[in-house]
Amino acid sequence: MFRPKDTQERILHRLKIAQGHLRKVIKMVEEGEYCIDVITQSKAVQSALKEVDSLTLENHLKTCVVDHIKAGKVDHSIEEIMKVLKNGN
């Protein structure tokens, strides 16, 4: 899969942010922090991961899907994306 360096850097940056937030959530749970604070931090992890998904999907649409369309594999691309979106809910 082709991923421009700037896109890959953005994805890795968001993953590292999520990783940092997740470490914080784990520490908070271990230390018995206030539940709402844990949830707030957990939401930050989820937000960072959603951004990773968004960046990755955008890259996929710009690269792999374009290649599939050029190769006449439109249905394959649609099925693949729909499967991922349905399983993500």
Backbone torsions as a table, in degrees:
resi	resn	phi	psi	omega
1	MET	NA	132.3	177.4
2	PHE	-84.6	131.5	176.9
3	ARG	-139.1	114.6	178.4
4	PRO	-55.2	148.2	-176.3
5	LYS	-55.7	-41.6	-179.4
6	ASP	-65.6	-37.0	178.0
7	THR	-67.4	-44.7	178.9
8	GLN	-61.3	-41.9	178.5
9	GLU	-62.6	-41.2	178.8
10	ARG	-64.4	-42.5	179.6
11	ILE	-63.9	-47.2	179.2
12	LEU	-62.2	-39.2	178.2
13	HIS	-60.0	-46.7	179.9
14	ARG	-65.1	-37.5	178.1
15	LEU	-64.8	-39.6	178.5
16	LYS	-68.0	-35.3	174.5
17	ILE	-62.9	-46.6	178.8
18	ALA	-60.4	-41.4	179.7
19	GLN	-61.0	-43.8	178.3
20	GLY	-62.9	-43.7	177.8
21	HIS	-63.5	-40.1	-179.7
22	LEU	-65.1	-41.8	175.4
23	ARG	-57.6	-40.9	179.4
24	LYS	-64.4	-42.4	178.8
25	VAL	-61.1	-45.6	-179.9
26	ILE	-59.8	-46.4	179.4
27	LYS	-61.5	-42.0	180.0
28	MET	-62.3	-42.7	179.5
29	VAL	-65.9	-44.6	179.2
30	GLU	-59.5	-34.5	-177.5
31	GLU	-92.6	3.1	177.1
32	GLY	68.3	35.5	-179.9
33	GLU	-64.3	163.1	-179.8
34	TYR	-57.6	132.0	-173.2
35	CYS	-54.4	-44.5	-178.2
36	ILE	-63.9	-35.9	176.8
37	ASP	-66.1	-38.4	177.1
38	VAL	-63.3	-45.5	179.8
39	ILE	-62.1	-43.0	179.2
40	THR	-58.7	-44.5	179.6
41	GLN	-68.6	-37.2	177.2
42	SER	-62.1	-39.3	177.5
43	LYS	-62.2	-34.4	177.3
44	ALA	-64.3	-39.3	176.0
45	VAL	-61.0	-49.0	-178.4
46	GLN	-61.4	-39.8	179.2
47	SER	-63.4	-44.0	179.1
48	ALA	-63.3	-40.1	179.3
49	LEU	-69.2	-35.4	175.9
50	LYS	-62.7	-38.4	177.9
51	GLU	-65.8	-38.4	175.6
52	VAL	-59.9	-46.9	178.7
53	ASP	-59.4	-42.7	-178.9
54	SER	-63.9	-46.5	178.9
55	LEU	-63.5	-41.2	-179.5
56	THR	-67.3	-41.8	178.1
57	LEU	-64.2	-43.2	178.3
58	GLU	-58.5	-45.3	177.9
59	ASN	-62.1	-42.8	-180.0
60	HIS	-60.6	-43.8	179.7
61	LEU	-63.8	-39.2	-177.5
62	LYS	-75.8	-21.3	-174.8
63	THR	-116.3	-74.9	-173.2
64	CYS	-61.7	-44.1	-177.9
65	VAL	-65.9	-41.4	177.4
66	VAL	-59.7	-43.6	177.9
67	ASP	-62.7	-41.4	178.6
68	HIS	-63.2	-42.2	179.7
69	ILE	-62.5	-45.1	179.1
70	LYS	-61.5	-31.1	-179.1
71	ALA	-89.5	2.6	179.2
72	GLY	78.7	21.3	-178.7
73	LYS	-106.2	44.7	-177.3
74	VAL	-60.2	-48.9	-177.7
75	ASP	-59.7	-39.2	178.8
76	HIS	-60.1	-46.4	-179.7
77	SER	-63.1	-43.2	179.9
78	ILE	-63.2	-47.3	179.9
79	GLU	-60.2	-43.1	-178.9
80	GLU	-61.1	-48.0	-178.7
81	ILE	-67.0	-43.6	179.7
82	MET	-61.9	-40.1	179.3
83	LYS	-60.7	-45.6	179.5
84	VAL	-64.5	-43.1	-179.0
85	LEU	-66.8	-39.0	179.3
86	LYS	-67.6	-39.6	-179.0
87	ASN	-74.2	-18.1	-178.7
88	GLY	-80.5	-9.0	-177.5
89	ASN	-88.6	NA	NA
